[in-house]
Amino acid sequence: MRTSSLNARLLTALVAAWAGFLFEPASLAQQPYAVTYPDIAGLTEIQGLDVAVDGRSIHALLVGKPADGGRSRVVHVHSEDGGRTWTPPNFLDHPDDPPVIARPGNDARIAVKGKDLVAAWQIQGELPGTGPMHIVGSRDGGKTWTPGGNPATGDALKNQAYLSLAADPQGAFHLAWLDDREETGDTQGLRYASSKDGGLHWSPETTLDPAVCTCCWNRLAVLPDGALSVLYRDAEPRDMKLFLRRDPAQGWLSAGPVGAFGWHFPGCPHCGGGLTGSRAGNGRVTLHSVVWTGKEDSAGLFYLKSADAGRSWSPPRKVGDSQSRDGDIATLGQGMLAIAFTRNTAAGAAVQLIQSGDDGARWTEPAALSAETAKARHPRVLATPFGFRVFWTETRADGQKTWAIAAPKTETQARRDS
């Protein structure tokens, strides 16, 4: 009996030690990260990007300068090997089309489901820096593209920006954007539409919120239970807010703020957030979000999670330090989460990453993915069959504008390799 009790105590100690190693914050931060800078034939610089994944296919939508000179172009490439190699570029716009508008946060967007792809971006209109969105769709995996309709039929000003795209498991595409059809000047409205034919035609548009922040990107996501979500920055206060749609018949419902900081600010911080969902053993979905606030005495990037569809959130957990912002979040399932973000440095902005192996209860220390001197912006993190992949654009020390991909090890991989 004493031997059995001793063995039980030893087993308990071993399990505790193993668990302590699994969630030791420094363990992942010490692991090397493979970072590559893909060279896309025909482009001399990359000014913006968006990424999407479906199965083993990773798709990237790039905005960059062509090698033969001229204005910026929109290019699609995809990878079947986790981002190690990419297809030759496919230019989606024509040199005679109106110029693409690409600025921080207002990137061209892409979504994919099987062989169906939809891409959308803003083009130059009558006034500088403004214009309507332009949508194209492909039904053959990106080989050929066809212009689609513009769902913003009620916007007489023809100025739609800060687009967000997502595809659901049934193959429908969902689009959110901002426009100022009410002509308030200091706010815009958050709109939504969907397409069931690869972006060629769109449902009647819906206004989710008529008064939101004018220049922060939105994040539209499809949750594991099929619900739709839109995370965006509200007008007053300037906190991030969430809309959910669980049943198309019931429509969209406001879930309130994500992190009720009560930040009152008359300007635009040019910073959105990230949202994803994980499914628990009981089938319920937990929401995970990363948001930024500029509120005095509590400014910074924060992680929060909700187990009750956004009705309540965990206390905000600071990500990095007060110089951290521009966060994105993804989940691989089985409790594995990753947050990519930028941290302002004396010489630029560096991309960093933290990970969790227990559904957000504990996190690793930030690990640098880019050089401290890199002027990096807007990292995106994707959950792929190859593990997490982090993408960003940066201006290097020699002035070259490029894009980068990091392939970090997950908690499970780090444990297996040790």
N, C-alpha and C positions, 0 to 999 in steps of 0.2 A: 504494500500500500504506500509505504514511504517512497519507494522507487517510482511508482506511478505519479505521486504528487510532485517529486523532483523533476520527472520528465515533463510534466505539464507546465511547471514553472519555467523550465528551460525553453520549452516551445513558445510560451508566452513572451519570454525575453527576446527570442530570435525573431518572432513576428514583429515585435515593437521595434527592434533594431532595423529590420528590413523596411518597415514603414517609414522610419526616420530617414533612411537612405533615399527611399523613393521620392520623398517630398523635400529633401534637403535643397534649399534655394541655390546653393553654390554649385551643386552637381551639374546642372545644365549650363550654367554660365561659363563653366570651364571647358565645355565641349567646343571643338572647332566647327565653323559654319562654312559651307561651300557657297561662295558668292561668284556669280558669273555676270558678264556684261555682253549680252548677245549682240552680234553685228547683223543688222538687217540690210540686205543688199538694196541699194537705191535710196537709202536714207542717210543723211549726214548728221542729223541730230534728232533726238526724241524730246518733244515738249510736253506730252501728256499720254496717259495710258489708262485702260480699264481692263480687267481680266474676269473670266468666268470659266467654270469647270462643269463638265458633264461626263460621268464615267471616267475614262482614262484621258479624255481630250481636254487640254487646257487651251483656251482661246484668249488672245490678246488683241485689243484694239488700240493702235498707236496713232498719235498725231505727231508728224515730224516734217522736217525740211527734206525735199528730194535732193539727190546728189547732183542733179543737173541744174539746180537753182530753182527759183520760183517760190511761190507761196506754199504754206504748209498743206500737207495732204493727210488723208485718213487711210490707214493701212490695217488689214487683218492678217494675222499669222496664227498658227496653232501648233501645239506640240503633243505628241503621243508618248513621250518618254520622261515625263515629269519636269520638262523645261530644259532638258539638256540640248535638244536640237529643235529647230523651228522650220516650218514650211517656208518656201519663198513668199515674199509679200504680195498681197492682193490689194491694189489700190481701189477703194470703194467710191471715191469721188472722182469727178472729171476735172481736168485743168480749167475748163470753162465754167464750172459751177461757182456759185458764190463762195467766198473764202470761209473756211471753218473758223469758228470762235472757240479758242481753247485757252482758258486761264485757270489758275489754281482753284480746284474744287468744282469747276465747270467743265470737266473733261467729257470727251465723247464716251458713250456707254455701250456695252454689249451684254447680251444674254443668250443662252443656248439651251436647247433641249433636243437631243438626238441630232438629226440632220438639219433641224430648223435653227436659224440664227437670226437675231434682230440687232441692228446697230442704230444708234441715234446720236446726233450732235447738233449744236447750234450753228447756224450759218449767218453771215453778215446780211443785215437788212438795210433799210434806208438810212438809219442813223448809226454813227460809229459805235461799235461795241454792243449793238443790239441786233436782234433778228429772230426769225422763227426756228423751230427745230426741224431737222431733216431726218427722215427715217428710211432705212433700207432693210430688206429681208432676204434671206437665202433659204431655200428648201433642199439644198444638195450639199450641206456641210461646209459651205463657204466658197464653193467653186464659182458660182454665179450669184449676182445680187440684183434685186428688183426694187425700185422706189416704192415706198409705202405711203399711206395717208398720214395727214397731220390731224390728231384728234382734238387739237385746241381750236375748235371751230368758233368758240365764243370770244376769242381774244382778238378784238379788232386792231389792237396795237401791234400784233404779230411779233411778239417778243417773249419767247419762252426759253428759260435757262435752268441750270442746275437739275439736270435730268437724272433719273434713276430707273434702271431696268431689272427685271427678274423674270424667270420662267418657272412654271410650276410643273409637278410630275405628269400632269395630263397634257402638257404641251402648249398651254395658254401663256401668253406673254403679258406682263404687267408693267405699266409705265407711270411714273410720277414726275411732276415738274412744277416750276414756279412761273407765274406771270402776274402782271399788274393790270388786269382788265378793269378793275375798279378804279384805277388811276388815283390811288391814294398817295403815291410818291414815296412814302417812308415804309411801306410794307408791301408784300406780295401775297398772292393766294396759292395754296397748295392744291394741285389738281391731280386727278387720276383717271386712267382709261386702260382697257385691256383689249387684246387681240387673240383670236383663235385661228388665224390663218397666216401666221408668221409675219405679222406686222403690216400686211397689205391693207387691212381694214381694222378700224378700232371702234369700240363701244362708245356710246355717248359719254362725254366727260363728266366727272363728278368733282365738285369742290369739297375737299375735306376740311380745310380751314381757310377762311377768306383773308386772314391777316397773320402772316408769319414773317420771320426775319428775311431780309431781302437777298442775302448772298452767302448762305451757308448750305453746304450740300446735304441732300436727303439720302437716307438709306432704306430702300424698299427690299424686303426679304420675304421668302416663303419659309414658314416654320415647319418643323418635322410632322406636325399634325395636319398640315395643309392650310393653316391659317395664313393670311397675308398681314404684313406689318409695314408701317412706314414710320421711321424715326426722323424727326426734323426739329429745327430750332424755332420756338415760338417767338412772337413779337413782344409780349409783355406778360410776365417777365421773360428775359432772354434765356430761359432754361430749355433743355431738350424735352420734346413731347412725343407721345406714341399714339398712333391710331392702329386698330386691329380690325380685321374682318374674318370672322370664323365661318360665317354662313352668308353666301351671296344674297340670299333672300332677305336677310336682316340688315345687310349693308355694313358700313363702317361705323365703328364706335370709338370714341376717344377713351384711351386708358390713362390719360393724365400725364403729368411730368415724369421724366426718368431722372431722378435726382432733383428734388425740389429745393434748389439752392436759393431761389428768390433773388436772382441776379437782375437788377434793373440797370439797363444800359441803353443809351439812345442810338448807338452806332451798330455796325455789323462786325462781329469778330472773325468772319471768314473761317469758321471751323464747325464741321458737322460732327457726326458720331458713328458708331458701329453697333450692330445688333445681330444676334444669332440665337438659336434655340437648341436645347438638348432634351432628349426623351429619357425620363427616369424609368426604373424597372416597373413601376405601376402604370406606365403609359402616359403619364402627365408630362407636359412640356415645361421646362424651366427656361426662362428668358435670360440672356446674358447681354449686357450692354456696356459700352465704353463711351463716356461723354466728357466734354470739356466745359469748364465754366471760368469766367474771368472775375468772379465775385471777389471783392477785396477781402483779404485775410484767409481766403480758402480757394484761391485760384489754382487750377491744375486739371489734370486728366484723372478720371475716376472710373472704377469698375463697380457695377451694381448687378444684382440678379433678382429675379422674381419667380416664385413658384405658383403664383395665383393670377396669371394672365395680366400682370402689370398693375393690379390693384394695390399692391404694396411691394416695396423694394428693400433689399438689404441696405445697411448703412454704407455710404459711399467709401470705397477703398481706393486710396490714392495710388496711381500708377506712375512710377518714376518719381520725379520731383516737380517743382514749380515751373521748370522749363520744358516740360513734356506736353505734347498736344498731338492733334491729327491722328487719332487712334482708329484702328480697325480690329475686329475680333472674329474668330472662327472656331468651330468645334469639329473634332474628328470622331466624336462619339466616345463611349466608355470613359467619360469624365475628362477627356483631354481637350483643353482650350489653349488658344494662343492669342495674344494681343500684340500687334505691331504698332509702333508710334514713332514720332520724331522727337528729338530733344535738341533744343537750341544750344549751340556751343559758341565759344568766342570766335570761331572761324567759320561757322555755318550752321548746319542742322544734320544730325546723325540719326539713322534709323536704329531703333532698339526693339527687343522682343522679350516678352515674359511668357511663361507657360504654367499651366496647372494640370495636374493629373487626377484631381479629386473634385471636379465639377466646380472649380472656383473657390474652394475653401482655403487653399494655400497656393502661393505663387513663387516662382523662381525669382531671383534677382535679375534686373535688366541685363541683357547681353547685347553688346554692340554688333550690328550687322554691317554697318558702313563705317568709313573713316570719319573721325571727328571733324575733318576739314571739308567733308562732302556737304554740298548744299542740296540736301535731299528733301523731297516733299511727298506727301500723300501716299504713304505705304498702304498696300493692300495685302491681306493674308487670306489664302485659300486653303481649304481642307481638300486634299486630293488622295487618290489611292496610293500615292507615293509618299504621303506625309504632308505636313504643312509646307506651303510655298509662300514666300514673301516677295512682293514686287514693289518697286518704287522707281521714280525718276530722280536724277541728280545732275548737278552741274559740277564737273570735276575740276581739279586745280588748274588744268590746262584750258579751261573754258568750254570743254566739250560737254554737250548735253546728251545724256545717254539714259538707258534704263538698266536696272539691275534685278537679279533674281537670287534669293537666298534659299537654301535647302537645309533648314535646321533639323536637328534630331529631336524627336519627341521624347517624353518622359520614358516611355517603354523602350525606345531604341537606346537611350543613354544607359538605362539599367542593364539591358542585354549586352552592351558593349563593354561594360565595366568589368 
